[in-house]
Amino acid sequence: MTTEATLPTTSASPTARQVWTRARGITLALVALLVAAFAIAAIRSDARHGELDPRSADPYGSRAVAELLADRGVSTRVVDTLDDARAAAGPDTTLLVAVPDLLTERQQTQLRSATEGSGGRTVLVAPGGPAVERLAPGVTADPALSVDSTLAPDCDLPAARRAGSADTGGIRYSSAHVEAEACYPSRRLATLLRIPETSAETAQEGTPGDTVVLGAPDIFYNNHLDEHGNASLALQLLGSRDHLVWYLPSLTDATTPDDERSFFDLLPSGWLWGTLQLFVAAALAALWRARRLGPLVPEKLPVAIRASETAEGRARLYRKVNARDRAAAALRSATRTRLAPLVGVPVSQAHTPEALLPALSAHLDGEHGDGQSLHALLFGPPPGDDAALIALADQLDALEREVRRP
């Protein structure tokens, strides 16, 4: 007993090193994900701030185009509502729609009604398939983008021939209009289309109106304006009228109730596909982890463990969950098993009060009270607190010593 008492205790709680070993994989993955998210957000916030805004001097802004147009006597006005854009349409105005895909279906139809037959020029910057079909009927967008960014004009449009090669590569378009001028082709499809108004629409005085569909916004960016023929093409497309109205659609633009869309309608399809992939990955990870949970398999321990350490570990588990009833039952059962052979009772009947208690009382000759006190000690209810449990262990130990005394 003295030797076992001096042995070092064994802790059942995991150490800090064990916790780190188990969680380091997930922790490092989360840290890497957060760092990548912050880096991407920082890069995108620096690079795309004020994109296609004629008031912005950032690399992807368009202030340089506006200043060059101002030097040539063309005024530039920025609007961000559909009503202002529709009111500005006229024969002496060029209306540039920076991001047509942000407009709802109803807004696109209303804008087309305002610009059709106005005699002015409408410039659509990289509209997608649904948008271009409503804003420029008869024009369709090809799902495959242009491979090259810089393309040759390869058409008779004067503005394109004077500009030469330009960075128009992006969305490719085809048109059913006979009078349409297709420029800067990529794999036989144009990245710049000019669709003039029909004869009925051009009956008014002045320059006939037209619609220009551009496959990419690069020629309007500050950091691309001095490359190739970008500046020449941008100035000719936007400077044919005295006034330029630069329409920047925004989320604050008023919409009708029919235009209201839910949160899921605003999410791009790629996000839904990515979410599905995450669910599939989570299910596979759960299956992988579940394979580790199976029936217990006994195995030979590599080292021998002292009985005292096993008892101490089990006691710590009982204490952790306040299982005083189980601890008391284990102490009483072990004591009854050891006492039964000492008083002449078979071990198979050691846990039967009618067989053990009379033999135990006769052996003690009444020194430890009557059978009722022995019954409470060996078969009584569980202790109510830790102090009572310790007292029970001491009483059982004293009883066993008394029985073993010669």
C-alpha positions as CSV (number, residue, x, y, z in Angstrom):
1,M,0.0,0.0,0.0
2,T,2.8,2.4,0.8
3,T,4.6,1.7,-2.5
4,E,1.5,2.3,-4.5
5,A,0.7,5.5,-2.7
6,T,4.1,7.0,-3.7
7,L,3.7,6.3,-7.4
8,P,3.1,9.3,-9.7
9,T,-0.5,9.9,-10.6
10,T,-1.8,9.4,-14.1
11,S,-3.8,12.2,-15.7
12,A,-6.8,11.3,-17.9
13,S,-7.0,14.8,-19.4
14,P,-5.3,15.3,-22.8
15,T,-2.2,17.5,-22.8
16,A,-1.8,20.6,-24.9
17,R,0.5,18.8,-27.3
18,Q,-2.1,16.1,-27.9
19,V,-4.9,18.7,-28.4
20,W,-2.7,20.5,-31.0
21,T,-1.8,17.3,-32.8
22,R,-5.5,16.4,-33.2
23,A,-6.7,19.9,-34.3
24,R,-3.7,21.2,-36.2
25,G,-5.0,20.0,-39.6
26,I,-8.3,21.7,-39.3
27,T,-6.8,24.8,-37.7
28,L,-4.2,25.3,-40.5
29,A,-6.8,24.8,-43.2
30,L,-9.1,27.4,-41.6
31,V,-6.2,29.9,-41.3
32,A,-5.1,29.3,-44.9
33,L,-8.8,29.8,-46.0
34,L,-9.1,33.1,-44.1
35,V,-5.7,34.4,-45.4
36,A,-6.8,33.6,-49.0
37,A,-10.1,35.3,-48.5
38,F,-8.6,38.4,-47.1
39,A,-6.0,38.5,-49.9
40,I,-8.6,38.1,-52.7
41,A,-10.8,40.7,-51.1
42,A,-7.9,43.1,-50.8
43,I,-6.8,42.6,-54.4
44,R,-10.3,42.9,-55.8
45,S,-11.1,46.0,-53.7
46,D,-8.0,47.7,-55.0
47,A,-8.3,46.7,-58.6
48,R,-12.0,47.1,-59.2
49,H,-12.9,50.2,-57.2
50,G,-14.9,52.6,-59.4
51,E,-15.0,50.2,-62.4
52,L,-16.2,51.9,-65.6
53,D,-16.9,55.1,-63.7
54,P,-15.9,58.3,-65.7
55,R,-15.2,60.0,-62.4
56,S,-12.7,57.4,-61.2
57,A,-8.9,57.7,-61.8
58,D,-8.4,54.1,-60.7
59,P,-6.9,51.6,-63.2
60,Y,-10.3,50.2,-64.0
61,G,-12.0,53.6,-64.0
62,S,-12.8,55.7,-67.1
63,R,-11.9,59.2,-66.1
64,A,-9.3,59.5,-68.9
65,V,-11.9,58.9,-71.6
66,A,-14.2,61.6,-70.1
67,E,-11.4,64.1,-70.0
68,L,-10.4,63.4,-73.6
69,L,-14.0,63.8,-74.7
70,A,-14.2,67.1,-72.7
71,D,-11.2,68.4,-74.7
72,R,-13.2,67.7,-77.9
73,G,-16.3,69.6,-76.6
74,V,-18.3,66.5,-75.6
75,S,-20.0,66.8,-72.1
76,T,-20.2,63.8,-69.9
77,R,-23.0,63.3,-67.3
78,V,-23.3,60.3,-65.0
79,V,-26.7,58.9,-64.1
80,D,-27.6,55.9,-61.9
81,T,-31.3,55.6,-62.4
82,L,-33.4,54.3,-65.2
83,D,-35.6,57.3,-65.3
84,D,-32.7,59.7,-65.9
85,A,-31.3,57.4,-68.6
86,R,-34.6,57.2,-70.4
87,A,-35.1,61.0,-70.2
88,A,-31.6,61.6,-71.6
89,A,-32.2,59.7,-74.8
90,G,-32.2,62.0,-77.8
91,P,-30.7,62.7,-81.2
92,D,-27.8,64.8,-79.8
93,T,-26.9,62.3,-77.0
94,T,-24.9,59.1,-76.7
95,L,-26.2,56.8,-74.0
96,L,-23.6,54.4,-72.6
97,V,-25.0,51.5,-70.5
98,A,-22.0,50.4,-68.4
99,V,-23.4,47.1,-67.0
100,P,-26.6,46.1,-68.9
101,D,-26.8,42.7,-67.1
102,L,-27.6,44.5,-63.8
103,L,-30.9,45.7,-65.2
104,T,-34.0,43.6,-64.7
105,E,-36.0,42.3,-67.6
106,R,-38.6,45.1,-67.2
107,Q,-35.9,47.8,-67.0
108,Q,-34.2,46.5,-70.1
109,T,-37.5,46.6,-72.0
110,Q,-38.3,50.1,-70.8
111,L,-34.8,51.3,-71.8
112,R,-35.1,49.8,-75.2
113,S,-38.5,51.6,-75.7
114,A,-36.9,55.0,-74.8
115,T,-33.8,54.6,-77.1
116,E,-35.6,53.1,-80.1
117,G,-36.2,55.8,-82.7
118,S,-34.6,58.5,-80.6
119,G,-32.0,59.3,-83.2
120,G,-29.2,59.0,-80.7
121,R,-26.5,56.4,-80.2
122,T,-26.8,53.7,-77.5
123,V,-23.6,51.9,-76.5
124,L,-24.0,48.6,-74.6
125,V,-20.9,47.4,-72.8
126,A,-20.5,43.6,-72.7
127,P,-24.2,42.6,-72.4
128,G,-24.9,39.0,-71.8
129,G,-27.3,36.8,-73.8
130,P,-30.7,37.8,-72.2
131,A,-29.8,41.4,-71.9
132,V,-28.6,41.9,-75.5
133,E,-31.7,40.2,-76.9
134,R,-33.9,42.7,-75.2
135,L,-31.8,45.8,-75.6
136,A,-30.8,45.1,-79.2
137,P,-33.4,42.7,-80.7
138,G,-32.0,40.5,-83.4
139,V,-28.6,40.2,-81.7
140,T,-27.5,37.0,-79.9
141,A,-24.5,36.4,-77.7
142,D,-22.4,33.3,-78.1
143,P,-21.6,31.4,-74.9
144,A,-18.0,30.9,-75.9
145,L,-15.8,34.0,-75.2
146,S,-13.1,35.3,-77.5
147,V,-9.8,33.6,-77.0
148,D,-7.7,36.7,-77.9
149,S,-8.2,40.1,-76.3
150,T,-6.6,42.3,-79.0
151,L,-8.3,41.9,-82.4
152,A,-8.1,43.5,-85.8
153,P,-11.1,45.4,-87.1
154,D,-11.7,43.5,-90.4
155,C,-14.7,45.6,-91.4
156,D,-15.7,48.7,-93.2
157,L,-16.8,50.7,-90.2
158,P,-14.8,54.0,-90.4
159,A,-14.3,54.3,-86.7
160,A,-12.8,50.8,-86.5
161,R,-10.6,51.2,-89.6
162,R,-9.1,54.4,-88.2
163,A,-8.5,52.9,-84.8
164,G,-7.0,49.6,-86.0
165,S,-6.4,46.8,-83.6
166,A,-8.1,47.2,-80.2
167,D,-8.9,45.3,-77.0
168,T,-12.5,44.3,-77.8
169,G,-12.1,40.6,-77.2
170,G,-14.7,39.2,-74.9
171,I,-18.3,38.3,-75.6
172,R,-18.9,37.4,-79.3
173,Y,-22.1,38.4,-81.1
174,S,-24.1,37.5,-84.2
175,S,-26.9,39.6,-85.7
176,A,-29.8,39.0,-88.0
177,H,-29.8,42.6,-89.2
178,V,-28.8,43.0,-92.8
179,E,-27.5,46.5,-92.2
180,A,-25.5,45.5,-89.1
181,E,-21.7,46.2,-89.3
182,A,-19.7,43.4,-87.7
183,C,-16.2,44.3,-86.6
184,Y,-13.3,42.8,-84.7
185,P,-14.2,39.1,-85.4
186,S,-13.0,36.2,-83.3
187,R,-13.7,32.8,-84.9
188,R,-16.2,34.3,-87.4
189,L,-18.2,36.1,-84.7
190,A,-18.0,39.8,-84.0
191,T,-17.0,41.5,-80.8
192,L,-18.3,44.8,-81.9
193,L,-21.6,45.3,-83.7
194,R,-23.2,48.6,-85.0
195,I,-26.9,48.2,-85.7
196,P,-28.4,51.3,-87.5
197,E,-32.0,52.3,-87.0
198,T,-34.4,51.2,-89.8
199,S,-35.7,53.6,-92.4
200,A,-38.9,54.2,-90.6
201,E,-37.0,55.2,-87.5
202,T,-34.6,57.5,-89.4
203,A,-37.3,59.6,-91.0
204,Q,-36.4,62.5,-88.6
205,E,-33.8,65.1,-89.3
206,G,-30.2,64.8,-88.3
207,T,-27.8,61.9,-88.0
208,P,-29.6,58.5,-87.9
209,G,-29.5,56.7,-84.6
210,D,-27.8,53.4,-84.0
211,T,-26.9,50.9,-81.3
212,V,-23.3,49.7,-80.7
213,V,-22.8,46.4,-78.9
214,L,-19.3,46.0,-77.5
215,G,-18.0,42.6,-76.3
216,A,-15.5,43.9,-73.6
217,P,-15.1,47.2,-71.6
218,D,-11.3,47.2,-71.9
219,I,-11.1,50.1,-74.3
220,F,-12.7,52.4,-71.7
221,Y,-10.3,51.5,-68.8
222,N,-7.7,54.0,-67.7
223,N,-4.9,51.5,-67.7
224,H,-5.7,50.2,-71.3
225,L,-6.6,53.5,-73.0
226,D,-3.0,54.1,-74.3
227,E,-2.7,50.6,-75.8
228,H,-3.2,49.7,-79.5
229,G,-6.1,51.7,-80.9
230,N,-8.2,51.7,-77.8
231,A,-8.3,55.5,-77.3
232,S,-9.2,56.2,-80.9
233,L,-12.0,53.6,-80.9
234,A,-13.4,54.8,-77.5
235,L,-13.4,58.5,-78.6
236,Q,-15.1,57.8,-81.9
237,L,-17.8,55.6,-80.4
238,L,-18.6,58.0,-77.6
239,G,-17.9,61.3,-79.3
240,S,-20.3,61.2,-82.3
241,R,-22.8,63.4,-80.4
242,D,-22.4,66.6,-78.3
243,H,-23.6,65.0,-75.1
244,L,-22.6,61.7,-73.4
245,V,-24.8,60.2,-70.7
246,W,-23.0,57.5,-68.8
247,Y,-25.5,55.2,-67.2
248,L,-24.1,53.2,-64.2
249,P,-26.9,50.9,-63.1
250,S,-27.0,50.4,-59.3
251,L,-28.9,48.4,-56.7
252,T,-30.5,51.6,-55.5
253,D,-32.3,52.1,-58.8
254,A,-36.0,52.1,-58.3
255,T,-37.8,49.0,-59.5
256,T,-41.4,48.0,-59.8
257,P,-42.9,45.2,-57.8
258,D,-42.6,42.8,-60.7
259,D,-38.9,43.5,-60.8
260,E,-38.3,42.5,-57.2
261,R,-36.2,39.4,-56.9
262,S,-35.4,37.1,-54.0
263,F,-32.0,36.6,-52.5
264,F,-31.5,33.3,-54.4
265,D,-32.4,35.0,-57.7
266,L,-29.5,37.4,-57.2
267,L,-27.0,34.6,-56.6
268,P,-25.1,33.5,-59.7
269,S,-25.5,29.9,-60.8
270,G,-21.9,29.2,-59.9
271,W,-22.6,29.8,-56.2
272,L,-25.4,27.2,-56.3
273,W,-23.2,24.7,-57.9
274,G,-20.4,25.4,-55.4
275,T,-22.8,24.9,-52.5
276,L,-23.8,21.5,-53.9
277,Q,-20.2,20.5,-54.1
278,L,-19.7,21.5,-50.5
279,F,-22.6,19.3,-49.4
280,V,-21.2,16.4,-51.4
281,A,-17.8,16.9,-49.8
282,A,-19.3,17.1,-46.3
283,A,-21.2,13.8,-47.0
284,L,-18.1,12.1,-48.2
285,A,-16.1,13.3,-45.2
286,A,-18.9,12.1,-42.8
287,L,-18.8,8.6,-44.5
288,W,-15.0,8.5,-44.2
289,R,-15.1,9.4,-40.5
290,A,-18.0,7.0,-39.9
291,R,-15.9,4.0,-41.2
292,R,-13.7,4.4,-38.1
293,L,-16.6,3.8,-35.8
294,G,-17.1,0.0,-35.5
295,P,-17.3,-2.7,-32.8
296,L,-14.6,-2.8,-30.2
297,V,-11.7,-5.0,-31.1
298,P,-9.6,-6.4,-28.3
299,E,-5.9,-6.1,-28.8
300,K,-2.9,-6.9,-26.8
301,L,-1.4,-3.9,-25.0
302,P,2.2,-3.2,-25.8
303,V,3.0,-2.5,-22.1
304,A,1.7,-3.8,-18.8
305,I,-0.3,-1.3,-16.7
306,R,-0.3,-1.4,-12.9
307,A,-3.6,-2.3,-11.3
308,S,-3.4,0.8,-9.2
309,E,-3.2,3.0,-12.3
310,T,-6.2,1.3,-13.8
311,A,-8.2,1.7,-10.6
312,E,-7.2,5.4,-10.4
313,G,-8.1,6.0,-14.0
314,R,-11.5,4.4,-13.5
315,A,-12.0,6.4,-10.3
316,R,-11.2,9.6,-12.1
317,L,-13.9,8.8,-14.7
318,Y,-16.5,8.1,-12.0
319,R,-15.6,11.3,-10.3
320,K,-15.8,13.3,-13.5
321,V,-19.4,12.3,-14.1
322,N,-20.4,12.2,-10.4
323,A,-21.1,8.4,-10.6
324,R,-21.0,7.8,-6.9
325,D,-23.6,5.0,-7.3
326,R,-21.4,3.0,-9.6
327,A,-18.3,3.6,-7.5
328,A,-20.2,2.4,-4.3
329,A,-21.6,-0.6,-6.1
330,A,-18.1,-1.6,-7.4
331,L,-16.6,-1.3,-3.8
332,R,-19.4,-3.3,-2.2
333,S,-19.4,-6.0,-4.9
334,A,-15.6,-6.4,-4.6
335,T,-15.8,-6.5,-0.7
336,R,-18.7,-9.2,-0.8
337,T,-16.7,-11.3,-3.3
338,R,-13.6,-11.3,-0.9
339,L,-15.6,-11.8,2.3
340,A,-17.7,-14.8,1.1
341,P,-14.9,-17.4,1.1
342,L,-13.7,-16.2,4.5
343,V,-17.0,-17.0,6.2
344,G,-17.7,-20.2,4.3
345,V,-20.2,-18.9,1.7
346,P,-19.7,-19.9,-2.0
347,V,-18.7,-17.0,-4.3
348,S,-21.8,-17.7,-6.4
349,Q,-23.9,-16.6,-3.3
350,A,-21.8,-13.8,-2.2
351,H,-24.3,-11.2,-3.5
352,T,-27.3,-12.8,-1.9
353,P,-28.1,-11.1,1.5
354,E,-29.9,-14.2,2.8
355,A,-26.8,-16.3,2.4
356,L,-24.0,-13.9,3.2
357,L,-25.3,-11.8,6.1
358,P,-26.1,-14.7,8.6
359,A,-22.7,-16.3,8.0
360,L,-21.0,-12.9,8.4
361,S,-22.8,-12.1,11.6
362,A,-22.0,-15.5,13.1
363,H,-18.3,-15.0,12.2
364,L,-18.1,-11.6,13.9
365,D,-20.1,-12.7,17.0
366,G,-22.0,-9.5,17.1
367,E,-19.0,-7.2,17.4
368,H,-20.1,-5.1,14.4
369,G,-23.7,-4.9,15.2
370,D,-26.7,-6.8,14.0
371,G,-27.5,-8.0,10.5
372,Q,-29.4,-4.8,9.8
373,S,-26.2,-2.7,10.0
374,L,-24.3,-5.2,7.9
375,H,-27.1,-5.1,5.3
376,A,-26.9,-1.3,5.1
377,L,-23.2,-1.4,4.8
378,L,-23.0,-4.2,2.1
379,F,-26.3,-3.8,0.3
380,G,-27.5,-0.3,1.2
381,P,-28.4,2.7,-0.9
382,P,-25.7,4.7,-2.8
383,P,-24.0,7.6,-0.8
384,G,-25.3,11.1,-1.3
385,D,-22.0,12.9,-1.6
386,D,-18.2,12.4,-1.9
387,A,-17.7,12.4,1.9
388,A,-20.3,9.6,2.3
389,L,-18.5,7.6,-0.4
390,I,-15.2,8.0,1.4
391,A,-16.8,7.0,4.7
392,L,-18.3,3.9,3.0
393,A,-14.9,2.8,1.6
394,D,-13.3,3.2,5.1
395,Q,-16.1,1.1,6.7
396,L,-15.8,-1.6,4.1
397,D,-12.1,-1.7,4.6
398,A,-12.5,-1.9,8.4
399,L,-15.0,-4.7,8.0
400,E,-12.7,-6.8,5.8
401,R,-9.8,-6.3,8.2
402,E,-12.0,-7.5,11.1
403,V,-13.1,-10.6,9.3
404,R,-9.5,-11.4,8.3
405,R,-8.3,-11.0,11.9
406,P,-7.3,-14.3,13.4
